Each structure stands twice: as C-alpha cells, then as structure tokens.
Amino acid sequence: MDTGAAVSINESTFSDLQKSAPPSLQPSARKLRIYTGQSIEVLGVTQLQVRYKTQDARVAVHVVKGNGPNLMGRDWLAQINIDFKDIHVVNPDTPITFLLKKYATVFGSDLGCLKGAEIKLSALHGHGNAIQFYFHCVGFGALIL
C-alpha cells in the first residue's frame, strides 16, 4: 500500500468498477505531479463509500490517465483509522527485479570473468587495422609557471 500520495488515486481499478456499477466522474481542478515533477492527467474525481472494519466513510478518488498502481492518499488516512499491523506486506517481484537477483554477478559493481565458454575474437578484413599509440615524455623543465 502506497500512502505517500496527497490524494487517493485510482487508475486501473476504475475501469473494473465501470463494468459493474460505473461511478460518475466530476471535473477536477486538481493538478497532480509525480515526484520528478512530471504532470499527471486527471480524468476526474468521484466520491465512493468505503468500509474498513467497522468504519464507514465517503471519500474522494481521483482518476488519472494510465495504468499505474492504486494509491491510498493522506486524504483517506485522515478519514479512516487504519490498523497498519493488520496490513500484509506485498513486495511484487517485477521481471527486472527477478533478473537483477538471478544475475547479480553480472550487474554487480565488481569486475567478473566469463566462465564455461570459449570465445574467439577476430577482426573483419579491412576493419582490423591496429592503431598504435606512442607515449611521449614531456619534460617539466619546459613548463612556465
């Protein structure tokens, strides 16, 4: 559960609600930005009746363009007293996270070596001319300070 947003934002789930009992969207003058400063297009706002345990509240949900995660904003937290020790932690392994873990030695900061494979490097004809660089010593006596 992401509770860092100022307002509750519902993106992908709103389309699921539209299939059963579509809530009407009202225009919103709210300007939303992500942490990098990029603007988010607000499609509208609607009021929903929510229940958490024995608490009932009518809360605003801002619907924005895109299919990002649902965010429970601080506006909801001010109206609903959530017992966070009852919330289960879900840490989704994205494909990137999975690959980073699986091939940690490849993406590490230290140098590695190729194991279990033989490679052969060859230059194409006409493209393999070696370039030779020469090291020249510069005498410090010639410098003017």
C-alpha positions in Angstrom: 0.0 0.0 0.0 1.5 3.3 -1.1 0.4 6.0 1.3 2.7 8.8 0.2 0.3 10.5 -2.2 -1.6 13.6 -1.1 -4.8 12.3 -2.6 -6.1 8.8 -3.4 -5.5 7.9 -7.0 -7.3 5.1 -8.7 -6.1 4.3 -12.2 -6.6 0.8 -13.4 -9.3 -0.3 -10.9 -11.7 2.4 -12.1 -12.2 0.6 -15.4 -13.1 -2.5 -13.4 -15.7 -0.6 -11.5 -17.2 0.8 -14.7 -18.1 -2.7 -15.8 -20.4 -3.3 -12.8 -21.7 0.0 -11.4 -19.9 2.9 -13.0 -19.5 5.9 -10.7 -19.8 9.2 -12.4 -16.7 11.4 -12.8 -16.8 15.1 -12.0 -14.3 17.5 -13.4 -11.3 18.2 -11.1 -9.2 21.3 -11.0 -6.6 19.4 -9.0 -3.1 19.5 -10.5 -1.1 16.4 -9.7 2.6 15.7 -10.3 4.8 12.7 -9.7 8.0 13.0 -7.5 10.1 14.0 -10.6 7.7 17.0 -11.3 6.0 15.5 -14.3 2.3 16.3 -14.6 -0.3 13.6 -14.4 -3.5 14.0 -16.4 -6.5 13.9 -14.1 -9.6 12.5 -15.8 -11.9 13.4 -12.9 -12.9 12.8 -9.3 -15.7 10.7 -7.8 -16.9 10.1 -4.3 -17.0 6.5 -3.1 -18.5 4.9 0.1 -15.8 2.7 1.6 -15.8 0.4 4.7 -12.8 -0.7 6.7 -13.6 -3.0 9.6 -16.4 -1.1 11.4 -15.6 2.3 9.9 -17.6 3.9 7.0 -16.5 6.9 5.1 -17.4 8.8 1.9 -14.1 9.6 0.3 -12.8 11.2 -2.9 -11.0 9.2 -5.6 -9.1 11.0 -8.3 -9.0 9.0 -11.5 -5.9 9.7 -13.7 -4.9 8.6 -17.1 -2.7 5.5 -17.2 -2.5 2.1 -15.6 -0.3 2.6 -12.6 -0.8 1.4 -9.1 -3.7 2.5 -6.9 -2.5 4.9 -4.2 -4.2 5.5 -0.9 -3.6 9.1 -0.2 -3.3 11.0 3.0 -6.8 12.4 2.4 -8.2 8.8 3.1 -5.9 8.3 6.0 -7.3 11.4 7.7 -10.8 9.9 7.5 -10.1 6.2 8.0 -8.1 4.9 11.0 -6.2 2.0 9.5 -4.5 -0.5 11.7 -1.3 -1.0 9.8 -0.1 -4.0 11.7 -3.1 -5.9 10.1 -1.9 -4.9 6.6 0.1 -7.6 4.8 3.3 -6.6 3.0 3.3 -7.4 -0.7 6.5 -6.9 -2.5 5.9 -7.8 -6.1 8.9 -9.2 -8.0 8.9 -7.4 -11.3 10.7 -9.1 -14.2 13.5 -6.6 -13.8 13.9 -7.4 -10.1 13.9 -11.1 -10.9 16.6 -10.7 -13.5 18.7 -8.5 -11.2 18.6 -11.1 -8.5 19.1 -14.1 -10.8 22.2 -12.5 -12.5 23.5 -10.5 -9.5 27.1 -11.2 -10.5 26.6 -9.7 -13.9 25.0 -6.5 -12.6 27.4 -6.1 -9.6 29.9 -3.3 -9.3 33.0 -5.5 -9.4 34.7 -7.0 -12.5 34.0 -10.6 -13.3 35.0 -13.1 -15.8 33.3 -15.4 -18.4 33.2 -19.0 -17.1 32.5 -22.1 -19.0 32.7 -20.7 -22.5 35.4 -20.3 -25.1 35.4 -17.1 -27.2 37.3 -16.1 -30.3 37.8 -12.5 -31.3 38.6 -11.9 -34.9 38.7 -8.7 -37.0 36.9 -8.4 -40.3 39.2 -7.9 -43.3 39.9 -4.2 -43.8 38.5 -3.3 -40.4 41.1 -4.8 -38.2 43.9 -2.4 -38.7 45.6 -1.9 -35.4 46.2 1.7 -34.3 49.4 2.2 -32.5 49.8 4.9 -29.9 53.1 6.2 -28.7 53.9 7.5 -25.3 55.8 10.8 -25.2 57.5 12.1 -22.2 57.1 15.9 -21.6 59.9 17.5 -19.7 58.8 19.6 -16.8 61.6 22.0 -17.3 59.9 23.4 -20.3 56.8 24.5 -18.3 56.5 28.1 -17.5 54.8 28.7 -14.1 
